Amino acid sequence: MSTDKPNFVVDSMLGNLAKKLRILGYDSKYFSSIEDDKLVLIAKNEKRIILTKDEQLSKNAEKQDIGFVLIRGNDELEQIMQINEKIKFDKFVMDTNNSRCIACNGNLQPVEKFRIIGKIPEGVLEREKKFWMCDSCKKIYWEGTHFEKLQEFASRLNDRMN
């Protein structure tokens, strides 16, 4: 089996899903507003799988032999399971070193604490040990309390896949 992770292009109705996939380490392009034709072009040129709730867009992708998943419902756990039915994800692991920027889909790089002094709240700087910065938009991340919730989410996904 290939170790390459699938890359996605996510339609404007699925912003939260795009963020979850990015956190889980999947390259997921997302635009809050984009025409279907442009989305299809990106999928075709970059060999990305389209994730959409739009039936017309999924039919268009099918006609052009572009991978897609037609998503139903609003529950993110269910949505990822729908993708898994077609793509067969490997086990989900919450690893900040493999996560992508939720804001812009950029790669996260470890960053030394002294480099971000004054850029994040003082309390966070004192409390946390590891930090990551997006190499594109320079947003800074750390494993705060939300990280536990994300680990729980990944573990629920893994339970559903078994």
Rosetta silent file (secondary structure, phi, psi, omega in degrees, C-alpha in Angstrom):
SEQUENCE: MSTDKPNFVVDSMLGNLAKKLRILGYDSKYFSSIEDDKLVLIAKNEKRIILTKDEQLSKNAEKQDIGFVLIRGNDELEQIMQINEKIKFDKFVMDTNNSRCIACNGNLQPVEKFRIIGKIPEGVLEREKKFWMCDSCKKIYWEGTHFEKLQEFASRLNDRMN
SCORE:     score description
SCORE:     0.000 S_00000001
   1 L     0.000  143.087 -177.769    0.000    0.000    0.000 S_00000001
   2 L   -69.338  142.392  177.179    1.213    3.499   -0.821 S_00000001
   3 L   -91.400   -3.975  177.861    2.453    5.660    2.025 S_00000001
   4 L   -68.150  132.196  175.797    1.413    8.785    0.142 S_00000001
   5 L   -82.846  144.630  175.328   -1.391   10.626    1.851 S_00000001
   6 L   -68.258  149.243  173.991   -4.236   11.792   -0.364 S_00000001
   7 L  -107.468  145.703 -175.386   -4.480   15.526   -1.032 S_00000001
   8 E  -122.665  156.900  163.494   -7.838   17.246   -1.023 S_00000001
   9 E  -126.329  126.136 -168.038   -9.553   20.312   -2.351 S_00000001
  10 E  -112.365  130.141 -177.627  -12.543   21.120   -0.168 S_00000001
  11 L   -73.370  166.948 -170.069  -15.585   23.083   -1.312 S_00000001
  12 H   -62.832  -16.655 -179.327  -16.783   26.184    0.519 S_00000001
  13 H   -82.688   -4.534 -171.265  -19.508   24.329    2.466 S_00000001
  14 H  -125.812   41.495 -178.656  -16.961   22.187    4.337 S_00000001
  15 H   -58.877  -43.223 -179.272  -14.573   24.626    6.028 S_00000001
  16 H   -66.071  -36.750  177.182  -14.595   22.831    9.392 S_00000001
  17 H   -63.709  -42.074  178.194  -13.855   19.520    7.697 S_00000001
  18 H   -58.587  -43.753  179.287  -10.884   21.122    5.907 S_00000001
  19 H   -62.183  -43.966 -179.769   -9.537   22.328    9.284 S_00000001
  20 H   -62.505  -43.942 -179.945   -9.909   18.872   10.854 S_00000001
  21 H   -63.201  -39.440  178.515   -8.135   17.214    7.929 S_00000001
  22 H   -62.923  -44.591  179.151   -5.308   19.768    8.161 S_00000001
  23 H   -60.667  -36.615  179.995   -4.921   19.108   11.888 S_00000001
  24 L   -79.386   -0.935  173.440   -4.759   15.385   11.120 S_00000001
  25 L    98.846   13.093 -178.838   -1.940   16.094    8.648 S_00000001
  26 L   -99.772  129.719  177.105   -3.771   16.048    5.301 S_00000001
  27 L   -65.807  110.906 -174.925   -2.993   18.670    2.651 S_00000001
  28 E  -133.268   99.880  176.767   -6.441   20.223    2.186 S_00000001
  29 E   -72.272  137.976 -178.995   -6.873   23.290    0.010 S_00000001
  30 E  -144.119  138.660  177.097   -9.943   25.262    0.974 S_00000001
  31 L  -131.200  129.617 -179.014  -11.509   28.443   -0.348 S_00000001
  32 L   -67.454  -19.501  177.653  -14.450   30.132    1.360 S_00000001
  33 L  -150.521  118.259  178.705  -15.623   31.154   -2.093 S_00000001
  34 L  -155.279  143.209  177.563  -14.608   29.512   -5.352 S_00000001
  35 L   -74.753  145.979 -178.842  -16.358   28.659   -8.605 S_00000001
  36 H   -53.295  -41.821 -178.131  -16.867   24.962   -9.279 S_00000001
  37 H   -60.055  -40.295  179.769  -14.863   25.148  -12.515 S_00000001
  38 H   -69.286  -38.657  178.235  -11.821   26.506  -10.683 S_00000001
  39 H   -62.367  -43.689  178.867  -12.139   23.877   -7.972 S_00000001
  40 H   -63.533  -41.462  179.230  -12.261   21.137  -10.631 S_00000001
  41 H   -61.845  -43.746  177.783   -9.222   22.647  -12.366 S_00000001
  42 H   -61.416  -46.200 -179.529   -7.228   22.633   -9.108 S_00000001
  43 H   -59.524  -44.354 -177.935   -8.234   19.011   -8.454 S_00000001
  44 H   -67.155  -50.131 -175.987   -7.225   17.996  -11.974 S_00000001
  45 H   -68.525  -32.170 -175.175   -3.914   19.919  -12.103 S_00000001
  46 H  -108.283    8.879 -179.132   -2.780   18.996   -8.592 S_00000001
  47 L    50.410   54.854  179.363   -4.239   15.478   -8.468 S_00000001
  48 L  -108.088  154.179  176.453   -6.457   16.297   -5.507 S_00000001
  49 E   -93.960  130.433  179.953   -9.655   14.606   -4.388 S_00000001
  50 E   -82.506  130.337  172.372  -12.683   16.905   -4.271 S_00000001
  51 E  -110.907  120.695 -173.596  -14.689   16.889   -1.048 S_00000001
  52 E  -149.411  157.073  171.085  -18.095   18.429   -1.620 S_00000001
  53 L  -104.001   -3.277 -173.946  -21.732   18.529   -0.559 S_00000001
  54 L   -90.229  111.558 -177.520  -22.692   19.767   -4.038 S_00000001
  55 H   -62.667  -38.162  179.836  -24.202   16.986   -6.183 S_00000001
  56 H   -62.571  -42.921  178.958  -23.701   18.930   -9.405 S_00000001
  57 H   -63.969  -40.085 -179.762  -20.016   19.405   -8.630 S_00000001
  58 H   -66.935  -36.759  177.418  -19.615   15.691   -7.866 S_00000001
  59 H   -66.562  -40.452  178.002  -21.263   14.765  -11.186 S_00000001
  60 H   -61.882  -43.770  179.063  -18.963   17.190  -13.000 S_00000001
  61 H   -63.219  -41.924 -179.202  -15.911   15.632  -11.271 S_00000001
  62 H   -62.303  -43.899  178.861  -17.117   12.133  -12.185 S_00000001
  63 H   -59.175  -33.980 -177.062  -17.515   13.099  -15.858 S_00000001
  64 L   -96.347   10.585  177.538  -13.925   14.353  -15.900 S_00000001
  65 L    59.299   43.104  177.979  -12.592   11.305  -14.072 S_00000001
  66 L  -108.549  134.705  179.151  -11.558   13.297  -11.001 S_00000001
  67 L   -63.015  139.719  178.871  -11.655   11.663   -7.571 S_00000001
  68 E  -154.135  160.891  169.872  -14.349   13.034   -5.304 S_00000001
  69 E  -133.285  122.875  175.963  -16.386   12.246   -2.218 S_00000001
  70 E   -84.620  116.052 -174.050  -19.936   13.534   -1.947 S_00000001
  71 L   -93.880  135.725  175.920  -20.352   14.387    1.730 S_00000001
  72 L  -116.858  144.253  174.888  -23.669   14.067    3.557 S_00000001
  73 L    80.319  173.460 -174.466  -24.534   15.535    6.949 S_00000001
  74 L  -114.813   -4.603 -178.964  -22.721   17.963    9.225 S_00000001
  75 L   -77.635  120.689 -174.341  -21.048   15.700   11.784 S_00000001
  76 H   -63.471  -35.749  177.385  -17.289   15.869   11.185 S_00000001
  77 H   -60.981  -47.632  178.495  -16.721   12.359   12.490 S_00000001
  78 H   -62.448  -41.277 -178.715  -19.314   11.023   10.025 S_00000001
  79 H   -61.106  -44.220 -179.851  -17.886   13.135    7.208 S_00000001
  80 H   -67.414  -34.726  177.091  -14.399   11.708    7.696 S_00000001
  81 H   -66.372  -34.970  176.807  -15.857    8.190    7.833 S_00000001
  82 H   -64.573  -40.424  177.068  -17.581    8.880    4.486 S_00000001
  83 H   -64.273  -42.636 -178.898  -14.215    9.868    3.024 S_00000001
  84 H   -59.991  -32.805  178.873  -12.674    6.739    4.549 S_00000001
  85 H   -59.433  -34.734 -178.399  -15.217    4.545    2.719 S_00000001
  86 H   -93.362  -33.772 -169.513  -13.705    5.691   -0.582 S_00000001
  87 H  -105.388  -27.094 -177.364  -10.099    6.391    0.314 S_00000001
  88 L    60.098   79.278  176.467   -9.222    4.055    3.189 S_00000001
  89 L   -65.304  153.993  166.498   -7.210    6.230    5.534 S_00000001
  90 L   -76.084 -179.625  177.678   -4.401    4.760    7.568 S_00000001
  91 L   -57.754  140.515  178.277   -4.728    5.019   11.325 S_00000001
  92 L   -85.627  129.494  178.720   -5.262    8.604   12.512 S_00000001
  93 L  -127.501  126.767  176.457   -2.514    9.936   14.722 S_00000001
  94 L   -82.515  100.420 -179.273   -2.617   13.330   16.383 S_00000001
  95 L  -133.176  108.935 -176.184    0.957   14.454   15.858 S_00000001
  96 L   -57.474  -26.886  179.202    1.607   18.168   15.819 S_00000001
  97 L   -69.488  -17.110  178.490    4.782   17.542   13.818 S_00000001
  98 L  -109.157   -6.405 -179.536    2.625   16.293   10.924 S_00000001
  99 L   -67.893  162.199  175.652   -0.263   18.736   11.275 S_00000001
 100 E  -117.044  163.036 -179.495   -0.810   21.538    8.803 S_00000001
 101 L   -64.671  127.364 -179.606   -1.807   25.132    9.457 S_00000001
 102 L   -72.630  -21.859 -178.687   -5.571   25.329    9.948 S_00000001
 103 L   -79.381  -43.372 -171.601   -5.577   28.893    8.614 S_00000001
 104 L  -131.252   -0.754  179.500   -3.696   28.453    5.327 S_00000001
 105 L    76.588    9.071  179.059   -2.765   24.732    4.919 S_00000001
 106 L   -70.212  169.526  176.544    0.955   25.561    5.201 S_00000001
 107 E   -82.035  142.743  177.183    3.508   23.234    6.793 S_00000001
 108 E   -95.394  134.751  178.505    4.233   23.628   10.494 S_00000001
 109 E  -119.185  139.755  174.838    7.861   23.827   11.585 S_00000001
 110 E   -58.901  143.657  179.946    9.114   23.527   15.166 S_00000001
 111 E  -135.150  138.668 -179.719   10.177   26.947   16.471 S_00000001
 112 L   -70.989  144.256 -176.968   12.346   27.788   19.487 S_00000001
 113 H   -52.739  -44.795 -174.588   10.607   29.518   22.375 S_00000001
 114 H   -63.280  -22.478 -178.448   12.925   32.564   22.356 S_00000001
 115 H   -76.876  -15.189 -175.028   11.948   33.330   18.727 S_00000001
 116 H  -115.737   10.348  176.882    8.274   33.869   19.591 S_00000001
 117 L   -59.050  131.864 -179.461    8.545   35.982   22.741 S_00000001
 118 L    87.221   -8.225 -178.766    6.066   38.834   22.445 S_00000001
 119 L  -102.419  -12.532  177.353    4.132   37.053   19.697 S_00000001
 120 L  -136.635  162.790 -179.023    1.960   34.889   21.967 S_00000001
 121 L   -56.599  141.525 -178.338    0.426   35.383   25.445 S_00000001
 122 H   -54.989  -43.133 -178.777    2.976   35.360   28.291 S_00000001
 123 H   -60.138  -39.797  178.896    1.065   32.616   30.173 S_00000001
 124 H   -65.749  -42.599 -179.876    1.242   30.294   27.174 S_00000001
 125 H   -60.273  -39.317  179.761    4.955   30.954   26.842 S_00000001
 126 H   -73.372  -38.711 -171.640    5.474   29.997   30.504 S_00000001
 127 H   -80.455  -39.668 -173.235    3.166   26.973   30.433 S_00000001
 128 L   -95.719  155.065 -179.118    4.030   25.300   27.123 S_00000001
 129 L  -108.378  -35.678 -175.394    7.332   23.783   26.016 S_00000001
 130 L  -112.868  141.268  179.278    6.899   23.092   22.288 S_00000001
 131 E  -137.407  153.427  177.553    5.788   25.487   19.588 S_00000001
 132 E  -132.807  147.883  177.253    5.288   25.318   15.830 S_00000001
 133 E  -126.706  138.857  176.610    5.064   28.080   13.257 S_00000001
 134 E   -69.182  130.989 -179.051    3.413   27.937    9.853 S_00000001
 135 L   -75.448   -8.585  177.880    6.031   28.391    7.165 S_00000001
 136 L  -100.385  -60.514 -173.611    3.499   30.307    5.040 S_00000001
 137 L   -99.031   -3.640  175.750    1.380   32.606    7.234 S_00000001
 138 L    69.383   13.519  175.082    3.635   32.525   10.363 S_00000001
 139 L   -64.460  142.866 -176.948    0.741   31.588   12.700 S_00000001
 140 E  -105.979  138.732 -179.260    2.066   30.021   15.916 S_00000001
 141 E  -126.036  155.241  173.386    0.725   26.797   17.427 S_00000001
 142 L  -151.674  164.495 -178.343    1.198   24.871   20.652 S_00000001
 143 L   -87.680   81.618  178.932   -0.440   21.824   22.240 S_00000001
 144 L   -83.776 -160.973 -177.968   -2.963   23.550   24.500 S_00000001
 145 H   -63.958  -28.380  178.516   -6.096   22.079   26.073 S_00000001
 146 H   -63.197  -25.294 -177.802   -7.673   21.759   22.618 S_00000001
 147 H   -61.524  -40.282  178.905   -4.988   19.190   21.761 S_00000001
 148 H   -61.798  -41.070  178.886   -6.540   16.638   24.148 S_00000001
 149 H   -63.069  -39.115  179.437   -9.922   17.101   22.451 S_00000001
 150 H   -68.902  -38.142  176.061   -8.280   16.536   19.062 S_00000001
 151 H   -62.371  -40.681  178.256   -6.536   13.399   20.321 S_00000001
 152 H   -63.454  -41.514  177.706   -9.909   12.160   21.534 S_00000001
 153 H   -60.373  -46.806  179.709  -11.413   12.939   18.110 S_00000001
 154 H   -62.440  -39.628 -179.380   -8.625   10.975   16.356 S_00000001
 155 H   -69.595  -34.945  174.549   -9.133    8.075   18.715 S_00000001
 156 H   -65.032  -38.115  177.175  -12.922    8.063   18.049 S_00000001
 157 H   -61.913  -47.095 -179.568  -12.137    7.987   14.320 S_00000001
 158 H   -61.995  -39.039  177.927   -9.807    5.019   14.799 S_00000001
 159 H   -61.529  -39.992 -178.781  -12.450    3.187   16.866 S_00000001
 160 H   -69.837  -28.107 -177.411  -14.975    3.673   14.038 S_00000001
 161 H   -78.196  -20.601 -178.387  -12.516    2.339   11.439 S_00000001
 162 L   -81.785    0.000    0.000  -12.012   -0.968   13.253 S_00000001
